[in-house]
């Protein structure tokens, strides 16, 4: 299973609502760590980390550059 890369997370909350996040994703020890870049006036100016339980998340990975040009991950 892939554990690091860019993508989108769909998080299902306890009250039944759905939240969507996009950024850099890391999966470790049953948790999903998402790093979002914060933009001010169209320029990156910081980041924030969101930590969620893996069991309540669906991850949609974006292809990495090497995958787009035809090289597979070993």
N, C-alpha and C positions, 0 to 999 in steps of 0.2 A: 504494500500500500504506500502511496505517496505521502510524504509527511511535511514537505516544504515547497512553497511556490505561491503564485498569484492566483486569485480567484474570487468567487463570490460565496458567501455563506448565507443560507436560509436558516434562521434560528426560530424554533417553535417554543414560545414562552409557556409558563404554567397556566396562564389564563386563556390559552387557546389562540392568542394573536400570533402574527408572524412578523419577524423583523429581518431585513436584508442588509448585509454588510458587504463591502468590497475592499480588497487590499491584499497585503502579504499575509499568508496563512502558514502557521506551524502547528502540527499535531503532535502532542506529547502527553503520555500518561493519562489518557482518557479525557484530555482537555484540548480545546481549540484556542489558539492564541492568534488574534487578528490585529495587525498593525495597520492603521489607517493614516494616510498622509492628510494633514490639515492645510488647506490653502487660504491665504489672505490676499485679496486683490489679484487673483490668478497666479500667485507664486507660492511654492511650497514653503511653509513657515513653521512646521512642527509635525508631531505625530502623536497618536494616542493608541494605547493597547487595550483590547477588549478580550476578556478571558471567559470562555463558555464551555459547558459540558458537551463532550462529543456526542453523547446519546441523543441530544436534542437538536443536532445540527445536520444539515445536508450541505455538502461541499461540492461546488462546481468549479473544477480547476480550469484555468486558462492554459493553453499550450505554451511551453517555453520556446525560446528562439531556436534551440537545437532540434526540437521536435518539429517545428514548422519547416525546417530545411531538409528533413529526412533522416536525421540521426535519432536512434532510439536510445532510451535510458537503459543502462545495463543492470 
